[in-house]
Amino acid sequence: MEEKEVLLTQEGYNNLENELNYLKTEKRAEIADRIKVALGFGDLSENSEYDEAKTAQAENEVRIAELENKLRHAKIIEQKDIDTETVQVGNKVQVLDMEFDEKVEYQIVGSTEVNLAENRISNESPLGEALIGAKKNNIVEVNAPGGVMKYKILSIKK
């Protein structure tokens, strides 16, 4: 199975590296201590602390593997490669929601950097896909559960 490329900003790449480092060092040590303490409680067949610590250990190792895989397949979007002619990953795009006559600014990011509270949307989301490749003053249509939504692109920035 071919792995798909993971698009990241430099900040996003650094965040994943930092999380991986934390999970491999501090988190592993913390879980190992929990297992050691739980073993001291005796009979493992009825030891919920041991079971919980082993579950936490397994979840931590799964997350480590996920992060290593993402970093291995990462493609960092360089600021110098981002232009403002067409929308691409890394751009900040101001759009006019034509139904509600409301201006909103989104940053287009790779799927691992999505943060809706900060208006960071994935290039793979319906709106992100519609915006990619569009130019200033284009109107894009997005198929949403409530019907087709239209957005006019007001500006494209780095």
C-alpha positions in Angstrom: 0.0 0.0 0.0 1.4 3.3 -1.0 1.4 5.9 1.7 0.1 9.3 0.9 2.1 12.5 1.2 1.4 14.5 4.4 1.4 18.2 3.7 2.7 20.3 6.6 3.9 23.8 7.3 7.2 24.0 9.1 5.3 24.9 12.3 3.1 21.8 11.9 6.2 19.6 11.3 7.9 21.0 14.4 4.8 20.4 16.5 4.6 16.7 15.4 8.3 16.2 16.2 7.9 17.8 19.6 4.9 15.6 20.4 6.8 12.5 19.2 9.8 13.4 21.4 7.5 13.9 24.4 5.7 10.5 23.9 9.0 8.6 23.5 10.6 10.1 26.5 8.4 11.6 29.3 5.2 9.8 28.5 6.9 6.4 28.1 8.7 6.9 31.4 5.5 8.0 33.2 3.6 4.9 31.9 6.5 2.6 32.9 6.3 4.0 36.4 2.6 3.4 36.5 3.1 -0.3 35.5 5.8 -0.7 38.1 3.6 0.6 40.8 0.6 -1.5 39.7 2.8 -4.6 39.7 3.4 -4.0 43.3 -0.3 -4.4 44.0 -0.1 -8.2 43.5 -2.5 -10.4 41.6 -2.6 -9.1 38.0 -5.9 -10.9 37.2 -7.8 -8.4 39.3 -5.5 -5.4 39.0 -7.3 -2.5 37.2 -4.4 -0.1 37.7 -2.2 -2.6 35.8 -4.8 -3.0 33.0 -5.2 0.8 32.7 -1.4 1.3 32.5 -1.0 -1.4 29.9 -3.8 0.2 27.8 -2.2 3.6 28.1 1.1 2.0 27.0 -0.5 0.5 23.9 -2.3 3.8 23.0 1.0 5.7 23.4 2.8 3.2 21.1 0.1 3.5 18.5 0.3 7.3 18.6 4.2 7.1 18.3 3.8 4.9 15.2 1.3 7.3 13.7 3.5 10.3 14.2 6.6 8.5 12.9 4.6 7.6 9.8 3.4 11.1 9.2 6.9 12.6 9.7 8.3 10.0 7.3 5.8 11.0 4.6 5.8 14.7 5.3 6.2 17.3 2.6 6.9 20.7 4.1 5.3 23.6 2.4 8.0 26.3 2.1 6.8 29.9 2.5 8.9 30.9 -0.5 7.0 28.4 -2.7 3.6 29.8 -1.8 2.2 32.4 -4.2 -0.9 34.5 -4.0 -2.2 34.1 -7.5 -4.1 30.8 -6.9 -5.2 29.3 -3.6 -2.9 26.5 -2.3 -1.9 24.9 1.0 -0.3 27.5 3.2 -2.4 30.5 1.9 -4.8 32.6 4.0 -7.9 33.2 2.0 -10.6 35.7 2.7 -13.9 34.7 1.3 -17.4 36.2 1.2 -20.1 33.7 2.2 -22.6 34.8 -0.4 -25.7 33.4 1.4 -25.0 35.2 4.7 -23.0 38.1 3.3 -20.3 37.4 5.8 -16.5 37.7 5.3 -14.4 34.9 6.8 -10.6 34.2 6.5 -9.4 30.7 6.4 -5.9 29.3 6.3 -5.5 26.2 4.1 -3.4 23.5 5.8 -2.7 19.8 5.5 -5.1 17.5 7.2 -2.9 17.0 10.3 -2.9 20.7 11.1 -6.7 21.4 11.1 -7.9 23.7 13.9 -11.4 25.0 13.3 -11.2 27.3 16.3 -8.4 29.1 14.4 -10.1 28.8 11.0 -7.4 26.4 9.8 -9.1 24.1 7.3 -7.8 21.1 5.4 -7.1 21.1 1.8 -9.1 17.9 1.8 -12.2 19.3 3.3 -15.1 20.2 0.9 -14.4 23.9 1.2 -10.6 23.4 1.1 -10.9 21.3 -2.1 -13.2 23.9 -3.7 -10.8 26.8 -2.9 -7.6 25.0 -4.1 -6.5 26.4 -7.4 -9.1 29.2 -7.4 -8.1 32.9 -8.0 -9.2 36.2 -6.5 -12.7 37.2 -7.4 -13.6 33.5 -8.4 -16.8 32.1 -7.0 -16.5 28.6 -5.7 -19.4 26.2 -4.9 -19.3 23.7 -2.1 -21.7 20.8 -1.7 -22.8 20.9 1.9 -25.4 18.8 3.8 -27.8 21.9 3.6 -27.2 22.4 -0.1 -24.8 24.2 -2.3 -22.9 27.1 -0.7 -21.2 29.8 -2.7 -18.1 31.7 -1.7 -16.4 34.6 -3.5 -12.6 34.8 -3.0 -11.8 38.4 -1.8 -8.0 38.0 -1.1 -5.2 35.4 -1.1 -2.2 36.0 1.2 0.8 34.1 2.5 
